[in-house]
Amino acid sequence: KPNIVYASAFGGGVYKSTNGGKKFERVGGDELQYTYFLTIHPKKRNVLIAASNIFFAGFSSEDQVSGQYGGLYKTEDGGATWTDLTAGLRDYGDDGSLDETEFELWKYNLGHLPNYEWVLMNPDDSNNVVVGHHGENVVVTADNGATWTKPVDGMIPNSIHNYAYCLGASSSFDTIYACTCGRG
């Protein structure tokens, strides 16, 4: 629908217009306050992902990794409801069953350091999402955030400083391209 426009205002959340931008209304709640990047599914225009980057909010290091601010949220109904795609990574140990040291370092960072740079959704499967992360290169989910993996070792140099600032994909979504910070 050409009259629907989405926008984010860093620090203010996500907004939607149904009249071509003449009037905007806020969608979602405070969880979307630090939305830095919006991705709209190429075929399903009511499916969006709002990705935060709280690095730019000026939080202390402790607050940035606290898991209390920002996140990676998905809507499938044009912004009426939102699901946290990293909830399983953020909420570890809340039931006392897991110790955070049992998780790989990248999972801790992905869920607790919500500094997402770029997001792609597979045109044929909106549950297949690729994220460029400010600390963990590129991470992928094929099941709407239930599990996350990193690409095969060797595809992207393993370093905490390989921020994946931009992503691209082939039309078939079988090849992903990533630009990193100083690593090519």
For each residue, the residues with C-beta under 8 A, 3 or more apart:
1: 4 45
2: 20
3: 17 18 19 20
4: 1 16 17 18 45 78
5: 16 17 20 21 24
6: 14 15 16 17 38 40 48 79
7: 14 15 17 24 38
8: 12 13 14 15 32 35 36 37 38 50
9: 12 13 15
10: 34 35 36 56 57
11: 33 34 57
12: 8 9 15 26 33
13: 8 9 26 27 28 29 30 32 33 35
14: 6 7 8 26 27 28 32 35 38 50 79
15: 6 7 8 9 12 24 25 26 27
16: 4 5 6 24 25 27 78 79
17: 3 4 5 6 7 20 21 22 23 24 25
18: 3 4
19: 3 22 23
20: 2 3 5 17
21: 5 17 24
22: 17 19
23: 17 19
24: 5 7 15 16 17 21
25: 15 16 17
26: 12 13 14 15
27: 13 14 15 16 32 75 78 79 80
28: 13 14 31 32 50 73 75 79 82
29: 13 32 82
30: 13 33
31: 28 71 73 82 84
32: 8 13 14 27 28 29 35 50 52 73 82
33: 11 12 13 30 52 69 70
34: 10 11 52 53 54 57 69 70 114
35: 8 10 13 14 32 38 50 51 52
36: 8 10 51 52 53 56 116
37: 8 50 51 53 116 117 118 119
38: 6 7 8 14 35 48 49 50 51
39: 48 49 51 119 120 121
40: 6 45 47 48
41: 44 45 47 48 121 123 126
42: 121 123
43: 123 124
44: 41 47 76 126
45: 1 4 40 41 78
46: 75 76 77 78
47: 40 41 44 74 75 76 121 126
48: 6 38 39 40 41 74 75 78 79
49: 38 39 72 73 74 85 119 121 129
50: 8 14 28 32 35 37 38 72 73 74 75 82
51: 35 36 37 38 39 72 73 114 116 117 118 119 131
52: 32 33 34 35 36 69 70 71 72 114 115 116
53: 34 36 37 56 70 114 115 116 117 134
54: 34 57 59 63 64 69 70 114 115
55: 64 115 134
56: 10 36 53
57: 10 11 34 54 69 70
58:
59: 54 63 64 69
60: 63 64
61: 64 65
62: 65 66
63: 54 59 60 66 68 69
64: 54 55 59 60 61 69 113 115
65: 61 62 109 112 113
66: 62 63 69 112
67: 90 111 112 114
68: 63
69: 33 34 52 54 57 59 63 64 66 114
70: 33 34 52 53 54 57 114 115
71: 31 52 84 85 86 90 114
72: 49 50 51 52 84 85 86 114 116 119 131 145
73: 28 31 32 49 50 51 82 83 84 85
74: 47 48 49 50 82 83 85 129 144 145
75: 27 28 46 47 48 50 78 79 80 81 82 83
76: 44 46 47 81 126
77: 46 80 81
78: 4 16 27 45 46 48 75
79: 6 14 16 27 28 48 75 82
80: 27 75 77
81: 75 76 77
82: 28 29 31 32 50 73 74 75 79
83: 73 74 75 87 144 145
84: 31 71 72 73 87 90 145
85: 49 71 72 73 74 129 141 144 145
86: 71 72 89 90 110 111 114 145 148
87: 83 84 90 91 145
88: 91 92 111 145 146
89: 86 92 103 107 108 110 111 112 148
90: 67 71 84 86 87 111 112
91: 87 88 94
92: 88 89 98 100 103 111
93: 96 97 98 99 100
94: 91
95: 98
96: 93
97: 93
98: 92 93 95 102 103
99: 93 102
100: 92 93 103 108
101:
102: 98 99
103: 89 92 98 100 107 108
104: 107 108
105: 108 109
106: 109 110 136 139 150
107: 89 103 104 110 111 148
108: 89 100 103 104 105 111 112 113
109: 65 105 106 112 113 133 135 136 160
110: 86 89 106 107 113 131 133 136 139 148
111: 67 86 88 89 90 92 107 108 114
112: 65 66 67 89 90 108 109
113: 64 65 108 109 110 133 134 135
114: 34 51 52 53 54 67 69 70 71 72 86 111
115: 52 53 54 55 64 70 133 134 135
116: 36 37 51 52 53 72 119 131 132 133 134
117: 37 51 53 132 133 134 163 164 165 166
118: 37 51 131 132 164 165 166 167
119: 37 39 49 51 72 116 129 130 131 132 167
120: 39 129 130 131 167 168 169 173 176
121: 39 41 42 47 49 126 128 129 130
122: 125 126 127 128 129 173
123: 41 42 43 173
124: 43 128 173
125: 122 128 142
126: 41 44 47 76 121 122 129 144
127: 122 141 142 143 144
128: 121 122 124 125 140 141 142 173
129: 49 74 85 119 120 121 122 126 140 141 144 145
130: 119 120 121 138 139 140 167 169 176
131: 51 72 110 116 118 119 120 138 139 140 141
132: 116 117 118 119 137 138 163 164 165 166 167 178
133: 109 110 113 115 116 117 136 137 138 139 163 164
134: 53 55 113 115 116 117 163
135: 109 113 115 160 163
136: 106 109 110 133 139 150 160
137: 132 133 150 151 156 158 162 163 164 178 180
138: 130 131 132 133 150 151 156 164 167 176 178
139: 106 110 130 131 133 136 148 149 150
140: 128 129 130 131 148 149 150 151
141: 85 127 128 129 131 144 145 146 147 148 149
142: 125 127 128 147
143: 127 146 147
144: 74 83 85 126 127 129 141
145: 72 74 83 84 85 86 87 88 129 141 148
146: 88 141 143
147: 141 142 143
148: 86 89 107 110 139 140 141 145
149: 139 140 141
150: 106 136 137 138 139 140 153 156
151: 137 138 140 155 156 176
152: 155
153: 150 158
154:
155: 151 152
156: 137 138 150 151 162 164 178 180 183
157: 162 180 183
158: 137 153 162
159: 162 183
160: 109 135 136
161: 181 182
162: 137 156 157 158 159 180 181 183
163: 117 132 133 134 135 137 180 181
164: 117 118 132 133 137 138 156 167 178 179 180
165: 117 118 132 179 180 181
166: 117 118 132 178 179
167: 118 119 120 130 132 138 164 176 177 178 179
168: 120 176 177 178
169: 120 130 173 175 176 177
170: 173 174 175 176
171:
172: 175
173: 120 122 123 124 128 169 170 176
174: 170
175: 169 170 172
176: 120 130 138 151 167 168 169 170 173
177: 167 168 169
178: 132 137 138 156 164 166 167 168
179: 164 165 166 167 184
180: 137 156 157 162 163 164 165 183 184
181: 161 162 163 165
182: 161
183: 156 157 159 162 180
184: 179 180
